[in-house]
Amino acid sequence: MESKNQIQIVRASALIPARRERVYSIIANYREGHPRILPKQFSNLVVEQGGVGAGTVIRFQMGVLGRKQTFRAAITEPEPGRVLVETYLDGNGAITTFTVDQGTAPADSRVTISTELPVRGGFLGLIEGKFSAILLRPIYERELQNLARVATGPFGG
């Protein structure tokens, strides 16, 4: 019996006390800004092409539960200055989106990190999806904390 793949969405959001342009520029700069916000689970970020925003190609490792995996991603900006997308090139179909919206005040930003992960259908897919959320959400929350620290620091951006 074959079960159809489904999509599990894992997301975390935070209000960052910095202007939207500043926050977005940190996320989009894979040479200087983005490496400063990555939690310890990420390592060896290499820019293979470009470096800022659309057209950038990156490679990095992510360690979870003692296992390291290497990922490659192509960066697009469907809405430059607001939405940045990492599409993973390893064939698993995962996509991570960074969305930077106006916060409650002009000097605030609401940032959401969201990953769409293909998971198997049925019971195994349900477990796989819940497990992914349990592992990834705290990593994204830490990344948002790091982003707030960098964006409000003296040399953020």
C-alpha positions as CSV (number, residue, x, y, z in Angstrom):
1,M,0.0,0.0,0.0
2,E,1.5,3.3,-1.1
3,S,0.8,6.5,0.9
4,K,1.0,10.0,-0.6
5,N,3.5,12.5,0.7
6,Q,2.1,15.4,2.7
7,I,3.6,18.7,3.8
8,Q,4.4,19.5,7.4
9,I,4.9,23.2,8.2
10,V,7.2,24.2,11.1
11,R,7.3,27.9,12.0
12,A,8.3,30.3,14.6
13,S,7.7,34.1,14.8
14,A,9.0,36.9,17.0
15,L,8.8,40.6,17.3
16,I,12.3,42.1,16.6
17,P,12.9,45.6,18.0
18,A,14.6,46.9,14.8
19,R,13.4,48.4,11.5
20,R,12.3,46.0,8.8
21,E,15.0,47.1,6.3
22,R,17.8,46.4,8.9
23,V,16.4,43.0,9.9
24,Y,15.9,41.9,6.3
25,S,19.4,43.0,5.3
26,I,20.9,40.7,8.0
27,I,18.9,37.7,6.9
28,A,19.6,38.3,3.2
29,N,23.4,38.7,3.6
30,Y,24.8,35.2,3.6
31,R,28.4,36.4,3.8
32,E,28.2,38.6,6.9
33,G,24.7,38.8,8.4
34,H,23.1,35.4,8.2
35,P,26.1,33.5,9.7
36,R,25.8,35.7,12.8
37,I,22.2,34.6,13.6
38,L,22.6,30.8,13.1
39,P,22.2,28.6,16.2
40,K,24.9,26.1,17.1
41,Q,23.1,23.3,15.2
42,F,24.2,25.0,11.9
43,S,27.9,24.9,10.8
44,N,30.2,25.3,7.9
45,L,28.1,27.8,5.9
46,V,29.7,28.3,2.6
47,V,28.5,30.8,-0.1
48,E,29.0,29.0,-3.4
49,Q,27.5,31.8,-5.6
50,G,26.4,35.4,-4.9
51,G,26.1,36.2,-1.3
52,V,23.3,38.7,-0.8
53,G,19.7,37.8,-1.6
54,A,18.4,36.3,-4.9
55,G,20.9,34.3,-6.9
56,T,22.8,33.2,-3.8
57,V,23.6,29.5,-3.5
58,I,24.7,28.2,-0.1
59,R,25.9,25.0,1.5
60,F,25.8,24.2,5.2
61,Q,25.7,21.5,7.7
62,M,23.0,20.9,10.3
63,G,23.5,18.7,13.3
64,V,20.4,17.2,15.1
65,L,20.5,14.4,17.6
66,G,24.2,13.8,17.0
67,R,23.8,13.4,13.2
68,K,25.2,16.0,10.7
69,Q,23.6,16.5,7.4
70,T,24.8,18.7,4.5
71,F,22.3,20.8,2.7
72,R,22.6,23.1,-0.4
73,A,20.0,25.8,-1.1
74,A,19.3,28.4,-3.7
75,I,18.0,31.7,-2.5
76,T,15.1,33.6,-4.2
77,E,13.3,36.8,-3.2
78,P,9.7,36.6,-4.3
79,E,9.1,39.9,-2.4
80,P,12.5,41.7,-2.1
81,G,12.8,43.4,1.3
82,R,10.0,41.2,2.8
83,V,10.2,37.5,1.7
84,L,13.4,35.5,1.2
85,V,13.2,31.7,0.3
86,E,15.8,29.0,0.6
87,T,14.9,26.1,-1.7
88,Y,16.9,23.0,-0.8
89,L,18.6,21.4,-3.8
90,D,19.0,17.9,-2.4
91,G,15.8,16.7,-3.8
92,N,13.7,16.3,-0.6
93,G,11.5,19.3,-1.6
94,A,12.0,21.3,1.6
95,I,11.6,25.1,1.5
96,T,12.4,27.6,4.2
97,T,10.9,31.1,4.1
98,F,11.9,34.1,6.0
99,T,9.1,36.8,6.1
100,V,9.8,40.2,7.6
101,D,6.7,42.3,8.2
102,Q,6.1,45.7,9.9
103,G,5.8,45.2,13.6
104,T,3.4,46.9,15.9
105,A,5.5,50.1,15.8
106,P,7.5,51.6,12.9
107,A,10.8,50.6,14.6
108,D,9.7,46.9,15.1
109,S,9.6,43.9,12.7
110,R,7.6,40.7,12.9
111,V,9.8,37.9,11.6
112,T,8.6,34.4,10.7
113,I,10.8,31.5,9.8
114,S,8.7,28.8,8.2
115,T,9.8,25.4,6.7
116,E,7.7,23.2,4.5
117,L,8.8,19.6,4.9
118,P,7.5,16.8,2.8
119,V,6.5,13.9,5.0
120,R,5.1,10.5,4.3
121,G,1.3,10.0,4.5
122,G,-0.3,7.9,7.1
123,F,0.7,7.2,10.7
124,L,4.5,7.3,10.0
125,G,4.1,10.7,8.3
126,L,2.2,11.9,11.3
127,I,5.0,10.9,13.7
128,E,7.7,12.2,11.3
129,G,5.9,15.6,11.1
130,K,5.5,15.9,14.9
131,F,9.1,14.9,15.5
132,S,10.3,17.5,12.9
133,A,8.3,20.2,14.6
134,I,9.6,19.3,18.1
135,L,13.2,19.4,16.8
136,L,13.1,22.5,14.5
137,R,10.8,25.0,16.3
138,P,13.3,25.5,19.2
139,I,16.1,26.0,16.7
140,Y,14.1,28.6,14.9
141,E,13.2,30.3,18.2
142,R,17.0,30.5,19.0
143,E,17.7,31.9,15.5
144,L,15.1,34.6,16.1
145,Q,16.7,35.5,19.4
146,N,20.1,35.7,17.7
147,L,18.5,37.9,15.0
148,A,17.1,40.3,17.7
149,R,20.5,40.5,19.4
150,V,22.4,41.2,16.1
151,A,19.8,43.6,14.7
152,T,19.8,45.7,17.9
153,G,23.6,45.5,18.4
154,P,26.1,48.1,17.3
155,F,27.0,46.6,14.0
156,G,23.9,44.7,13.0
157,G,23.3,44.5,9.3
